Amino acid sequence: MREKKASKSLSSTSPCATLRDAYHNCFNRWYAEKFMKGHWDKQECVSEWQKYRACLSQHLEDKHLIRFLQAEGIVQDSGVTSQ
């Protein structure tokens, strides 16, 4: 008999999963409903992105992994993208 797959994927156990899903849903909605129709606003989904990014930065910092991104110049000490 086949075992049932877990209802949640491993990635959904991430402490930032809810924020990631909120950002992805916002982005997908924006892309389909606005961008593809030629109407878009650069400020769409910014708050969702900032919350998700802050969570990722905090999680990486907690795991002592943020230094790798800092070394590559991807993030600054404050967790803000340097690009």
Steps between C-alpha positions, in 0.01 A plus 500: 500500500632846410571745776327835479726791426527758772245775448766767534830507319823534690533860385171590667656428838721804455438775754444735206263274303186703570672823397645331190156377399349846554769657279470234229120530495523878474762481226309239298178702530683820395667325207181344367257785567715806435840441341369275222238763418757779484396660828745485784620686801854459630369523856277194467588226754781706655373458856468123453852486357646707784339280766620182328851640450522610865395153613761335277771734624409433862487125444838502326644713776364261765671213318822702461474477121448868418878553495521299177260737326684798646832363373352473150364855521143377463392658828649766721535470875149641541353226280422744217592410145806689386405481133 
